């Protein structure tokens, strides 16, 4: 993980099954908005565990991105 941090790659570290979903979606949206890589570190108890998760209520707030003097949306419409 020190290598990822030294390269400036955000590391998300979920502690529960629900956080795997929530932080995974945030990591995906951050990557789409910035064009950079993100990482998700999942430890054995979380990876081998099980549980119930909420789905369907994720609504990220995406920033407007400056691109060569113009404004654009990071989403592909």
ChimeraX commands (.cxc) that place a marker at each C-alpha (Angstrom):
marker #1 position 0.00,0.00,0.00 radius 0.5
marker #1 position 2.83,2.52,0.55 radius 0.5
marker #1 position 3.55,2.23,-3.18 radius 0.5
marker #1 position -0.03,3.17,-4.07 radius 0.5
marker #1 position 0.11,6.17,-1.76 radius 0.5
marker #1 position 3.48,7.27,-3.12 radius 0.5
marker #1 position 2.00,7.17,-6.63 radius 0.5
marker #1 position -0.94,9.30,-5.50 radius 0.5
marker #1 position -3.55,6.56,-6.00 radius 0.5
marker #1 position -6.48,6.81,-3.55 radius 0.5
marker #1 position -6.86,3.69,-1.39 radius 0.5
marker #1 position -10.31,2.79,-0.07 radius 0.5
marker #1 position -10.29,0.39,2.89 radius 0.5
marker #1 position -13.79,-1.04,3.60 radius 0.5
marker #1 position -14.41,-2.58,7.01 radius 0.5
marker #1 position -17.78,-4.20,6.31 radius 0.5
marker #1 position -19.62,-5.86,3.44 radius 0.5
marker #1 position -21.78,-2.75,3.04 radius 0.5
marker #1 position -18.70,-0.53,2.82 radius 0.5
marker #1 position -17.34,-2.72,-0.01 radius 0.5
marker #1 position -20.37,-1.67,-2.06 radius 0.5
marker #1 position -20.42,1.97,-0.91 radius 0.5
marker #1 position -16.68,2.64,-1.19 radius 0.5
marker #1 position -16.43,0.60,-4.40 radius 0.5
marker #1 position -19.05,2.84,-6.02 radius 0.5
marker #1 position -17.28,5.96,-4.73 radius 0.5
marker #1 position -13.94,4.68,-6.05 radius 0.5
marker #1 position -15.52,4.01,-9.44 radius 0.5
marker #1 position -17.09,7.47,-9.64 radius 0.5
marker #1 position -13.88,9.19,-8.53 radius 0.5
marker #1 position -11.96,7.29,-11.19 radius 0.5
marker #1 position -14.52,8.23,-13.87 radius 0.5
marker #1 position -14.53,11.88,-12.83 radius 0.5
marker #1 position -10.76,12.26,-12.60 radius 0.5
marker #1 position -9.52,9.76,-15.18 radius 0.5
marker #1 position -7.16,8.32,-12.57 radius 0.5
marker #1 position -6.87,4.88,-10.99 radius 0.5
marker #1 position -8.31,4.11,-7.56 radius 0.5
marker #1 position -7.79,1.05,-5.38 radius 0.5
marker #1 position -9.84,-0.96,-2.94 radius 0.5
marker #1 position -8.03,-2.88,-0.18 radius 0.5
marker #1 position -10.18,-5.72,1.12 radius 0.5
marker #1 position -8.86,-7.76,4.07 radius 0.5
marker #1 position -9.61,-11.47,4.55 radius 0.5
marker #1 position -12.40,-11.17,7.17 radius 0.5
marker #1 position -14.35,-8.83,4.89 radius 0.5
marker #1 position -13.59,-10.76,1.69 radius 0.5
marker #1 position -14.56,-14.11,3.24 radius 0.5
marker #1 position -17.49,-12.73,5.24 radius 0.5
marker #1 position -21.12,-12.36,4.29 radius 0.5
marker #1 position -23.91,-10.00,5.13 radius 0.5
marker #1 position -26.85,-8.00,3.87 radius 0.5
marker #1 position -26.26,-4.83,1.86 radius 0.5
marker #1 position -28.47,-1.93,0.79 radius 0.5
marker #1 position -28.57,-1.29,-2.95 radius 0.5
marker #1 position -30.17,1.26,-5.21 radius 0.5
marker #1 position -29.78,4.42,-3.12 radius 0.5
marker #1 position -26.37,5.57,-4.35 radius 0.5
marker #1 position -26.47,9.02,-5.94 radius 0.5
marker #1 position -22.98,10.47,-6.31 radius 0.5
marker #1 position -22.33,14.20,-6.59 radius 0.5
marker #1 position -20.07,14.65,-9.60 radius 0.5
marker #1 position -17.95,17.77,-10.04 radius 0.5
marker #1 position -17.82,19.79,-13.23 radius 0.5
marker #1 position -14.43,19.26,-14.84 radius 0.5
marker #1 position -12.44,22.00,-16.60 radius 0.5
marker #1 position -11.17,20.73,-19.95 radius 0.5
marker #1 position -9.06,23.10,-22.08 radius 0.5
marker #1 position -10.92,26.17,-20.89 radius 0.5
marker #1 position -14.40,24.72,-21.33 radius 0.5
marker #1 position -16.64,22.97,-18.86 radius 0.5
marker #1 position -17.62,19.38,-19.36 radius 0.5
marker #1 position -19.36,16.62,-17.48 radius 0.5
marker #1 position -17.34,13.55,-16.48 radius 0.5
marker #1 position -20.25,11.28,-17.40 radius 0.5
marker #1 position -20.69,9.81,-20.86 radius 0.5
marker #1 position -24.24,10.57,-21.88 radius 0.5
marker link #1:1,2 radius 0.2
marker link #1:2,3 radius 0.2
marker link #1:3,4 radius 0.2
marker link #1:4,5 radius 0.2
marker link #1:5,6 radius 0.2
marker link #1:6,7 radius 0.2
marker link #1:7,8 radius 0.2
marker link #1:8,9 radius 0.2
marker link #1:9,10 radius 0.2
marker link #1:10,11 radius 0.2
marker link #1:11,12 radius 0.2
marker link #1:12,13 radius 0.2
marker link #1:13,14 radius 0.2
marker link #1:14,15 radius 0.2
marker link #1:15,16 radius 0.2
marker link #1:16,17 radius 0.2
marker link #1:17,18 radius 0.2
marker link #1:18,19 radius 0.2
marker link #1:19,20 radius 0.2
marker link #1:20,21 radius 0.2
marker link #1:21,22 radius 0.2
marker link #1:22,23 radius 0.2
marker link #1:23,24 radius 0.2
marker link #1:24,25 radius 0.2
marker link #1:25,26 radius 0.2
marker link #1:26,27 radius 0.2
marker link #1:27,28 radius 0.2
marker link #1:28,29 radius 0.2
marker link #1:29,30 radius 0.2
marker link #1:30,31 radius 0.2
marker link #1:31,32 radius 0.2
marker link #1:32,33 radius 0.2
marker link #1:33,34 radius 0.2
marker link #1:34,35 radius 0.2
marker link #1:35,36 radius 0.2
marker link #1:36,37 radius 0.2
marker link #1:37,38 radius 0.2
marker link #1:38,39 radius 0.2
marker link #1:39,40 radius 0.2
marker link #1:40,41 radius 0.2
marker link #1:41,42 radius 0.2
marker link #1:42,43 radius 0.2
marker link #1:43,44 radius 0.2
marker link #1:44,45 radius 0.2
marker link #1:45,46 radius 0.2
marker link #1:46,47 radius 0.2
marker link #1:47,48 radius 0.2
marker link #1:48,49 radius 0.2
marker link #1:49,50 radius 0.2
marker link #1:50,51 radius 0.2
marker link #1:51,52 radius 0.2
marker link #1:52,53 radius 0.2
marker link #1:53,54 radius 0.2
marker link #1:54,55 radius 0.2
marker link #1:55,56 radius 0.2
marker link #1:56,57 radius 0.2
marker link #1:57,58 radius 0.2
marker link #1:58,59 radius 0.2
marker link #1:59,60 radius 0.2
marker link #1:60,61 radius 0.2
marker link #1:61,62 radius 0.2
marker link #1:62,63 radius 0.2
marker link #1:63,64 radius 0.2
marker link #1:64,65 radius 0.2
marker link #1:65,66 radius 0.2
marker link #1:66,67 radius 0.2
marker link #1:67,68 radius 0.2
marker link #1:68,69 radius 0.2
marker link #1:69,70 radius 0.2
marker link #1:70,71 radius 0.2
marker link #1:71,72 radius 0.2
marker link #1:72,73 radius 0.2
marker link #1:73,74 radius 0.2
marker link #1:74,75 radius 0.2
marker link #1:75,76 radius 0.2
marker link #1:76,77 radius 0.2
view
